[in-house]
Amino acid sequence: MRKLKSALVGLLALTVSPVLAQDAGVFEKFLQPEVAAECYPVSEFSAIADFKVLTSAQFQFIRALYVSIPPVSREFPPGDYAFRAEKDGKVMLGLASFGQDSGSSPTDQSCARFLAPDFILKMLEQIARGENGKPVGEGL
């Protein structure tokens, strides 16, 4: 639990940093505070970056992170699945909602996104491997 709290504090610090917006690369227009709440078609991300739909466990993790990023949300974040878009060493994570066609299609929309620091990406890899963060040998 202590590691998760530290990770969230680190993410919050990175998220509000003015350097972050300058260092978002091709994702800058999707992350600027004045337009970050706007929804964009998922096809806009997949057209400019390597795009991957994440697992349901990673989706739940990203939802929890998104709620805690300033301004802290008091509402359930929109989305049916999570994605990862990567370009030039920058990774944007987002939540997307199904459009008219169920599944990752050009009509899907993303209304929640953030730039991911390396430590969050490492956590996503652990989640993908089914690791729960417990030290080896620790009981329930």
BADREN-972925 format. One record per residue (C-alpha): residue in one letter; chain; x, y, z. Coordinates in steps of 0.001 Angstrom, whole numbers, plus 500000, padded with zeros to 6 digits. Example, Ala and Ser with C-alpha at 12.3 -4.5 7.8 and 13.67 -1.06 7.14 Angstrom:
<"A","A",<512300,495500,507800>>;
<"S","A",<513670,498940,507140>>;
This chain:
<"M","A",<500000,500000,500000>>;
<"R","A",<502888,502322,500784>>;
<"K","A",<504305,501791,497272>>;
<"L","A",<500947,502632,495666>>;
<"K","A",<500688,505843,497704>>;
<"S","A",<504231,506809,496688>>;
<"A","A",<503452,506052,493057>>;
<"L","A",<500309,508183,493140>>;
<"V","A",<502150,511101,494769>>;
<"G","A",<504841,510817,492095>>;
<"L","A",<502264,510701,489319>>;
<"L","A",<500459,513727,490722>>;
<"A","A",<503708,515672,490899>>;
<"L","A",<504549,514794,487300>>;
<"T","A",<501056,515530,486066>>;
<"V","A",<500917,519077,487386>>;
<"S","A",<504461,519876,486292>>;
<"P","A",<504646,522555,483574>>;
<"V","A",<507443,520538,481958>>;
<"L","A",<505008,517708,481271>>;
<"A","A",<502942,519671,478759>>;
<"Q","A",<506118,520753,476962>>;
<"D","A",<507427,517207,476867>>;
<"A","A",<504340,515403,475562>>;
<"G","A",<505575,515242,471968>>;
<"V","A",<502868,514314,469443>>;
<"F","A",<500353,513959,472290>>;
<"E","A",<500594,517577,473426>>;
<"K","A",<497351,518719,471783>>;
<"F","A",<495439,515892,473516>>;
<"L","A",<496822,516741,476956>>;
<"Q","A",<496669,520532,477175>>;
<"P","A",<494586,521535,480219>>;
<"E","A",<492219,523715,478202>>;
<"V","A",<491296,520849,475839>>;
<"A","A",<492133,517731,477892>>;
<"A","A",<488469,517173,478808>>;
<"E","A",<487478,517098,475152>>;
<"C","A",<486732,513764,473560>>;
<"Y","A",<488705,512605,470547>>;
<"P","A",<488160,509667,468220>>;
<"V","A",<490493,506795,469087>>;
<"S","A",<491459,506746,465421>>;
<"E","A",<493352,510034,465957>>;
<"F","A",<495748,508299,468360>>;
<"S","A",<496109,505094,466366>>;
<"A","A",<496906,507139,463231>>;
<"I","A",<499935,508866,464793>>;
<"A","A",<501288,506330,467280>>;
<"D","A",<501721,502658,468082>>;
<"F","A",<498348,501814,469594>>;
<"K","A",<497448,498934,471889>>;
<"V","A",<494269,498041,473762>>;
<"L","A",<495146,497016,477326>>;
<"T","A",<493866,494181,479501>>;
<"S","A",<490823,494553,481748>>;
<"A","A",<493082,494581,484849>>;
<"Q","A",<495167,497388,483319>>;
<"F","A",<491931,499208,482445>>;
<"Q","A",<490851,499199,486100>>;
<"F","A",<494290,500427,487181>>;
<"I","A",<494220,503310,484695>>;
<"R","A",<490701,504276,485775>>;
<"A","A",<491877,504516,489379>>;
<"L","A",<494883,506624,488385>>;
<"Y","A",<492818,508944,486216>>;
<"V","A",<490448,509718,489095>>;
<"S","A",<493375,510806,491278>>;
<"I","A",<495063,513124,488766>>;
<"P","A",<494415,516836,489421>>;
<"P","A",<491885,518132,489164>>;
<"V","A",<490758,515118,491197>>;
<"S","A",<487564,513720,489740>>;
<"R","A",<484479,513172,491845>>;
<"E","A",<482853,511214,489043>>;
<"F","A",<483464,507797,487589>>;
<"P","A",<485744,508274,484560>>;
<"P","A",<484194,507438,481201>>;
<"G","A",<485407,504390,479366>>;
<"D","A",<484833,500806,478310>>;
<"Y","A",<488514,499955,477838>>;
<"A","A",<492008,501389,478233>>;
<"F","A",<494673,501963,475625>>;
<"R","A",<498329,502805,475298>>;
<"A","A",<499600,505052,472500>>;
<"E","A",<503373,505369,472063>>;
<"K","A",<505442,507609,469803>>;
<"D","A",<509028,508848,470051>>;
<"G","A",<509476,507516,473577>>;
<"K","A",<506322,509198,474914>>;
<"V","A",<503414,507099,476140>>;
<"M","A",<499888,508363,476546>>;
<"L","A",<497403,506200,478414>>;
<"G","A",<493703,506702,478002>>;
<"L","A",<490213,505448,478566>>;
<"A","A",<487942,504943,475586>>;
<"S","A",<484235,504358,475151>>;
<"F","A",<482725,502192,472477>>;
<"G","A",<481188,504007,469557>>;
<"Q","A",<478365,502638,467453>>;
<"D","A",<480338,499463,466764>>;
<"S","A",<481393,497479,469815>>;
<"G","A",<485152,497166,470013>>;
<"S","A",<488135,499268,469082>>;
<"S","A",<486807,501021,466013>>;
<"P","A",<487098,504454,464378>>;
<"T","A",<483900,505540,466151>>;
<"D","A",<485307,504890,469650>>;
<"Q","A",<485959,508048,471682>>;
<"S","A",<488504,508900,474381>>;
<"C","A",<487567,511573,476896>>;
<"A","A",<490233,510728,479509>>;
<"R","A",<493985,510675,478833>>;
<"F","A",<497312,511325,480532>>;
<"L","A",<501030,511064,479795>>;
<"A","A",<502556,508056,481575>>;
<"P","A",<505866,508221,483424>>;
<"D","A",<508168,505188,483339>>;
<"F","A",<507230,503904,486801>>;
<"I","A",<503553,503691,485810>>;
<"L","A",<504512,501787,482652>>;
<"K","A",<506473,499321,484793>>;
<"M","A",<503400,498833,486988>>;
<"L","A",<501281,498171,483891>>;
<"E","A",<503781,495505,482815>>;
<"Q","A",<503523,493889,486257>>;
<"I","A",<499729,493898,486003>>;
<"A","A",<499940,492288,482557>>;
<"R","A",<502079,489502,484054>>;
<"G","A",<499554,489005,486864>>;
<"E","A",<501890,490226,489582>>;
<"N","A",<500206,491686,492637>>;
<"G","A",<503118,493580,494177>>;
<"K","A",<503500,491331,497230>>;
<"P","A",<507057,490437,498192>>;
<"V","A",<507824,486762,497620>>;
<"G","A",<507041,484697,500709>>;
<"E","A",<504675,487239,502265>>;
<"G","A",<501404,485769,503485>>;
<"L","A",<497936,487136,503055>>;
